[in-house]
Amino acid sequence: MAPVGMSGGRTYSGVVLVVAGSPELDRHQVNEGNPERPSRVQAALDGIDLAGLSDAVVPLEARRATEIELVRVHQPAYLGWLREFCAGGGGALDHDTFVSSGSWDTALLAAGGVLAAIDALARGTGDVAFVAARPPGHHALADTAMGFCLLNNVAVGAADLADRGERVLVLDWDVHHGNGTQAAFWDDPRVLYASTHQWPLFPGTGRAEEIGGPHARGLNLNVPLPPGTTGDVLLLALDEVIAPAVDVFRPTWVLVSAGFDAHRADPLADLALTSADFANLARRVREFAPATGRLVFVLEGGYDLEALRFSVAASLAAVLGVAFRVEAATSGGPGAYAVQRARDAQDKQRAGDLDDLEGLWG
Ligand SMILES: [Zn+2]
């Protein structure tokens, strides 16, 4: 008997699970000490068991994304270069980003995992999907790997949906700004990109004034937050900045760049969230989906294994309306002023005052 949760009259009763980075398929080897390591995926999967959701899981086979699907986001020359670089044994692409001979295949499965999840939901297989894949994707640009990311998994999924005529919200709560996803849909009115992230922090993009290109003005929302920001402020950002834009945009699908590195235990950043805060975020995000079967969580960052396990458990339990709590929600940290600043940027954009910033931030 699967857990059942109610949301606005809608019933969530099944998880579709895509295992794109299972030990058997994960051949993306990185350098010793790299925080983006294979055990992350197992930690995420353990979270599902920890929350008692195993009976609600429908396991799905990942598939490899095709070139046709990837070139919606990436340049063909980059894809060819990366494939050959991996085939030659790989190496360091930058300070953070390493590839091995198997990395290309694993990256294809991560991007294809999102596509498989979308296809399964579209067929009515489940109510919500979680793609437990690595490497993460939201930093990957059209022609550049960076920040552990090779292919932009969530962007490949959003582009596939947009080409089918869907309106897609990409909600990115990873602690880092998803510069690759922002760039992919900067001037694309079919996709609303909304990000909450620590500022300043890698990759250095994600100012509130980055509002989208001339054809998508106001469809790029950034809420940069100071170190120490607590869960109540993240909810404020969703309610005060993102929800109003979602109400106007009316997405037909919601993809979540679900990084869990905003957890206070994460070694790469300094926000102060707990797994209970991620549960609250997941519950809010669920409301952004127009119906069941239109919500996909895609794993991005999250580098403390216990925090990752707890946070995946809490988030998916919250979507299904299942009680799970090992940590308390947080409040009282800084950041409310940053939410207000993001609102101000929105107001100025509506008034036309931000038009001349295009050249600065584009
Ligand atoms: Zn991150």
Boltz pocket constraint, residues with backbone or C-beta under 6 A from the ligand:
constraints:
  - pocket:
      binder: B
      contacts: [[A, 174], [A, 175], [A, 176], [A, 259], [A, 261], [A, 300], [A, 301], [A, 302]]
      max_distance: 6.0
